[in-house]
Amino acid sequence: MEFKNITAEEAAALIEDGECLGFSGFTAAGSPKVVPGAIAKKAMAEHAAGRNFKVDVYTGASTSSMADGVLAAANAVGHRYPYQSCPAQRKRINASECNYADMHLSVMPQIVRYGFLRKPRTAIIEVSAITPEGELTLTTAGGNSPTYCEVADRIIIELNTYHKPELVKMHDIYMPLDPPNRQPLEITSPDGRIGCCTLKVDPSKIIGIVASHSPDGIAAFKAGNATTDKIGDNVVAFLEKEYAEGRIPEGFLPMQSGVGNIANAVLAAIGRSKTIPAVSMYTEVIQDSVISLMKEGRCKFASGCSLTVSDGQLSEMYDNLDFYLDKVILRPQEISNNPEISRRLGLICMNTAIEVDIFGNVNSTHFYGTTMMNGLGGSGDFARSGYLTIFCCPSVAKGGAISSIVPMVSHTDHTEHDVDVIVTENGVADLRGLSPRERAECIINNCCGDDYSAKLRDYLKLTPVGHTPHCLPKSFAMHSAFLATGDMRNADFSSIDA
């Protein structure tokens, strides 16, 4: 079948107010580069003419300034799912100008197919190659592209010639059947394959191909600091002890890692370890630190949903693609993040927290219980199903004015039942098998900042009876002190009637 070449502006002209769009990609990797900008320009023109124009946007995870950024700047998004990290979009969400539903990344595609969410009318998919029969070679991410192409009425293709058609060898594309016909996902090792290298779509749905030539626009992460390095060292010391004592099997277990400076510090520390053997990854985001381990021979294989590497690192990979093609698999996110697979493989799961309470509940998303940062991401997909679940954070923030360890988290993303270990720069709290009071003592003794240990012990004494000793009138005193004075250290538990 011969497809029509169109401009980004012609593609945007086809998009109507209130329409639901499904974007390819996962993070900035693989997300559309040019059509969202044209849609944003249309939105601004419509708004200037006094007409309404907003679209609902479904993605894999976050996108980039070329997608979320331009659309948010144009106030062009009505509903946004399932995760974002764009500062402009975050501002719209927290101002209630964009309706945002944060959700587990692994469930997004299936609830779209189930009809729990409105189905996208148009899928906008970035590819590095396309055949007349409708076989698509995705670029640097699996995301939710299979589902969006399946359910959408029409597909707009962005053919990005910057990305290599040889990426087809990295992809393993599989979409599960829906209940009651779903079958086991027979992946028994990180390098296992169950799907196809290309995404096969109905060619009659493709209404146009838009040309682009652009990297993903991913900057290198900032260098770590003494705090993140110490967190990394603490995680590795704990894992080395678990390995030496036989609680991690011979040969080690596959690892899942979140994104950011702490995750990079942990992976770098693993690379330096003389005890931990070369590892494999079954994760969602493959970042620069994973590629560094691969080049050093410290990472044997990486399975993920996206190749979220800096533009410079991606260029190096493209120059040496033969080295990487048999070391990386990219999957759709309902496979990369699937709890069935992570439970089977026995993943060591490492993610970050905004705050943790003294009983082990974790807040990954909100400041002060009200203000969204980014979203849950994939951490919840892995936390409950992991062999070992670790959450990391600095003990304090804003120069010590905020304690990351609090009496009660202001928002709960991961309950104490799904959290095995907490790590800060101060130490490791191994919570396995501990009662709530024992957990509290362990976290305070090992993880708290010096300015807050005595204060949290005072809080713990307020309720001498009860299984989980919360003093409800005082549980948010530290948060309230920060909002009132800018410093949690000003919290005074004695001034509040219990």
GICORQUI-V584272 format. One line per field, one symbol per residue. ss: DSSP state (H for helix, E for strand, L for the rest). phi: phi as a letter, one per 30 degrees, with the letter a starting at -180 (. if undefined). burial: b if it has 9 or more other C-alpha atoms within 8 Angstrom, else e. A space follows every 10 residues. Layout:
BEGIN
ss->???
phi->???
burial->???
END
This chain:
BEGIN
ss->LLLLELLHHH HHHLLLLLLE EEELLELLEL LLLLHHHHHH HHHHHHHHLL LLLLEEEELL LLLLHHHHHH HHHLLLEEEE ELLLLLHHHH HHHHLLLLEE LLLLHHHHHH HHHHLLLLLL LEEEEEEEEE LLLLEEEELL ELELHHHHHH HLLEEEEEEE LLLLHHHHHL EEELLLLLLL LLLLLLLLLL LLLLLELLEE LLHHHEEEEE EELLLLLLLL LLLLLHHHHH HHHHHHHHHH HHHHLLLLLL LLLLEEELLL HHHHHHHHHH HHLLLLLLEE EELLEELHHH HHHHHLLLEE EEEELEELLL HHHHHHHHHL HHHHLLLEEE EEHHHHLLHH HHHHHLLEEE EELLEEELLL LEELLEELLL EELLLLLLHH HHHLLLLEEE EELLLEEHHH LEELEELLLL LLLELHHHLL EEEELLEEEE LLLLLHHHHH HHHHHHHLLL LLHHHHHHHH LLLLLLLLLL LHHHLLHHHH HHHHHLLHHH LLHHHLLL
phi->.ccddbdddd dddddceidc cccdjaiddi decbdedddd ddeddddddi cdabbdbcbd bdbaddbedd ddedhccdbb bcaabdedde ddddcicbdb cdaeddcedd ddddidcddd dbccbdbcab cddicccdcc adhceedddd cddabccccc ddddedeedd dbcbbdddec cdcecdccae cdbbbcdccc bdddddclcc dbaaddicdd ddddbddddd eedddddddd ddddcidcde iibdccbdck ddeddddddd dddccddecc cbbccccedd ddddddicbd abcacbcccd eddddddddb dddcdccbbc bdddcdcdde dddddiddcb bcbdabcdcj dbccbcchib cddbldiced dcedcddbcc cbaddbbhij dbcdcbdbdd accbdedccc bcbbddlbcd cdicdeddee dddddccdde dcdddddddd ddbdbjdcdd cedcdcdddd ddddbiaddd dbdddcdd
burial->eebeebbbbe bbbeeeebbb bbbbbbbbbb bbbbbbbbbb bbbbebbeee eebbbbbbbb bbbbebbbbb bbbbbbbbbb bbbbbbebbb ebbbeebbbb ebbbbbbbbb bbbeeeeebb bbbbbbbbbb ebebbbbbbb bbbbbbbbbe bbebbbbbbb bbbbbebbeb bbbbeeebee eeeeeebeeb beebebbbbe bebebbbbbb bbbbebbbee eeebeebbbb bbbbbbebeb ebbeeeebee ebbbbbbbbe bbbbbbbbbb eeeeebeebb bbbbbbbbbb bebbeeebbb bbbbbbbbbb bebbeebeee eeebbebbbb bbbbbbbbbe bbbebbbbbb bbbbbbbbbb bbbbbbbeee ebbbbbbbbb bbbbbbbbbb bbbbbbbeeb bbbbbbbbbb bbbbbbebbb bbbbbbbbbe beeeebbebb bbbbebbbbe ebbeebbbbb ebbeeeeebb beebbbbbbb bbeeeebbbb bebeeeee
END
